[in-house]
């Protein structure tokens, strides 16, 4: 019997990404969350990065990680608007949609990007 060599996190990420990319032509908003930082990229179907934002680019930011994620989402929303991106698909990867990931998504929605 052949065993699956992927980690549970990689399988979860693969499952989520397969569902959202099936038959979809919109660019995707991919999120990377670490213990200290959060970053997000808007990627088109060819794998080209259209806009990106990270918490490491925020200079002298004081606040909680949720506030940090909100600020990154707002910054990414502005960059997406400049790149004339109106609608995207949210790729949460293997992360649950709560906490910092949810705060980032809500901030991007507040900027006027639809998903």
Phi, psi and omega per residue, in radians:
X1 nan 2.328 -3.137
X2 -1.492 2.262 3.127
X3 -1.676 2.601 3.075
X4 -1.333 2.166 -3.066
X5 -1.603 -0.019 3.116
X6 -1.375 2.593 3.051
X7 -1.265 2.797 3.101
X8 -1.004 -0.643 3.122
X9 -1.143 -0.742 3.139
X10 -1.159 -0.660 3.091
X11 -1.142 -0.717 3.118
X12 -1.102 -0.763 3.132
X13 -1.123 -0.725 3.123
X14 -1.112 -0.714 -3.138
X15 -1.151 -0.787 -3.139
X16 -1.121 -0.791 -3.095
X17 -1.162 -0.649 3.135
X18 -1.127 -0.681 -3.137
X19 -1.197 -0.699 -3.067
X20 -1.433 -0.390 3.130
X21 -1.573 -0.208 -3.089
X22 -1.131 1.918 3.080
X23 1.226 0.331 -3.084
X24 -1.953 2.402 -3.135
X25 -1.922 -0.005 -3.132
X26 -1.326 2.660 3.020
X27 -1.180 2.741 -3.112
X28 -1.967 2.554 3.069
X29 -1.725 1.888 -3.092
X30 -1.747 2.357 -3.070
X31 -1.988 2.394 3.018
X32 -2.161 2.151 -3.114
X33 -2.078 2.234 3.027
X34 -2.007 -3.069 -3.106
X35 -1.207 -0.459 -3.102
X36 -1.996 -0.498 -3.009
X37 -2.227 2.940 3.041
X38 -2.469 2.454 3.096
X39 -2.441 2.751 -3.121
X40 -2.542 2.572 3.126
X41 -2.364 2.534 2.969
X42 -1.800 2.086 -2.999
X43 -2.101 2.342 3.099
X44 -1.468 3.137 -3.073
X45 -1.109 -0.412 -3.137
X46 -1.518 -0.045 3.138
X47 1.582 0.154 3.138
X48 -1.512 2.343 3.139
X49 -1.398 2.136 -3.123
X50 -1.624 -0.627 3.123
X51 -2.727 2.601 3.121
X52 -2.619 2.728 3.087
X53 -2.662 2.568 3.139
X54 -2.492 2.698 3.135
X55 -1.264 -0.321 3.108
X56 -1.233 -0.369 3.127
X57 -1.441 -0.193 3.105
X58 -1.355 2.019 -3.102
X59 -1.496 2.308 3.054
X60 0.919 0.743 3.134
X61 -1.415 2.240 3.076
X62 -2.045 2.187 3.131
X63 2.729 -3.092 -3.115
X64 -1.373 2.975 3.116
X65 -1.182 -0.533 3.098
X66 -1.198 -0.732 3.092
X67 -1.128 -0.644 3.094
X68 -1.101 -0.764 3.120
X69 -1.133 -0.662 3.094
X70 -1.099 -0.735 3.126
X71 -1.136 -0.702 3.103
X72 -1.130 -0.714 3.106
X73 -1.103 -0.709 3.091
X74 -1.123 -0.765 3.117
X75 -1.105 -0.737 3.121
X76 -1.159 -0.653 3.095
X77 -1.084 -0.692 3.098
X78 -1.150 -0.752 3.135
X79 -1.151 -0.635 3.115
X80 -1.182 -0.678 3.109
X81 -1.130 -0.675 3.093
X82 -1.130 -0.595 3.130
X83 -1.481 0.088 3.111
X84 1.058 0.771 3.056
X85 -1.781 2.103 -3.071
X86 -1.813 -0.539 -3.085
X87 -2.428 2.473 -3.128
X88 -2.446 3.057 3.006
X89 -2.027 2.337 -3.090
X90 -1.532 2.094 3.115
X91 -1.879 1.741 -3.108
X92 -1.424 -0.117 -3.116
X93 1.181 -2.325 -3.136
X94 -1.646 0.050 -3.070
X95 -1.490 2.559 3.040
X96 -1.263 2.635 -3.127
X97 -1.501 1.321 3.043
X98 -2.771 2.926 3.097
X99 1.162 -2.239 -3.060
X100 -1.156 -0.644 3.141
X101 -1.142 -0.748 3.123
X102 -1.168 -0.712 3.127
X103 -1.078 -0.721 3.104
X104 -1.118 -0.789 -3.129
X105 -1.101 -0.756 3.137
X106 -1.129 -0.647 3.120
X107 -1.172 -0.660 3.094
X108 -1.163 -0.702 3.101
X109 -1.101 -0.685 3.119
X110 -1.101 -0.460 3.136
X111 -1.357 -0.131 3.067
X112 1.822 0.110 3.119
X113 -1.535 2.320 -3.088
X114 -1.695 2.368 2.979
X115 -2.809 nan nan
